[in-house]
């Protein structure tokens, strides 16, 4: 049986550019992280989608 490790702070939002993609690590409420591997095109689409919240 594997030992369970306590969660010790999931850290801040991280965005890292790797060779062909951009990695987003988003901390979640309750612990853990959502990790997204996105292309440049995906990032641009997300950026455009989020702009509508800034405008309202």
C-alpha positions as CSV (number, residue, x, y, z in Angstrom):
1,X,0.0,0.0,0.0
2,X,1.4,3.4,-0.9
3,X,1.9,6.0,1.8
4,X,-0.2,9.1,1.5
5,X,1.6,12.3,1.6
6,X,-0.1,15.4,3.2
7,X,-0.8,18.3,0.9
8,X,1.7,21.0,1.8
9,X,0.5,24.1,-0.1
10,X,-0.2,23.8,-3.8
11,X,1.5,27.0,-4.7
12,X,0.6,29.9,-6.9
13,X,-0.8,29.9,-10.5
14,X,2.1,28.9,-12.8
15,X,2.4,29.3,-16.5
16,X,5.4,27.8,-18.2
17,X,6.3,27.7,-21.9
18,X,7.7,24.4,-23.0
19,X,8.9,23.4,-26.5
20,X,5.6,23.1,-28.3
21,X,3.0,24.0,-25.7
22,X,2.2,26.2,-22.7
23,X,1.6,24.5,-19.3
24,X,-0.8,26.1,-16.9
25,X,-0.9,24.9,-13.3
26,X,-4.0,26.2,-11.5
27,X,-4.4,25.7,-7.7
28,X,-7.9,24.3,-6.8
29,X,-10.0,25.0,-3.8
30,X,-9.6,22.0,-1.4
31,X,-6.1,21.2,-2.6
32,X,-4.5,19.9,-5.7
33,X,-3.9,21.5,-9.1
34,X,-5.5,21.5,-12.5
35,X,-2.7,21.1,-15.1
36,X,-3.5,22.1,-18.6
37,X,-1.2,21.6,-21.6
38,X,-2.3,24.1,-24.2
39,X,-1.2,25.3,-27.6
40,X,-0.6,28.9,-28.6
41,X,-3.9,28.9,-30.5
42,X,-5.8,27.6,-27.4
43,X,-4.2,30.3,-25.3
44,X,-5.4,33.0,-27.7
45,X,-8.9,31.6,-27.7
46,X,-8.9,31.5,-23.9
47,X,-7.7,35.1,-23.8
48,X,-10.4,36.3,-26.1
49,X,-13.1,34.4,-24.1
50,X,-11.8,36.0,-20.8
51,X,-11.9,39.5,-22.3
52,X,-15.7,39.5,-22.2
53,X,-15.6,39.3,-18.4
54,X,-13.2,42.3,-18.2
55,X,-15.6,44.4,-20.3
56,X,-18.7,43.8,-18.2
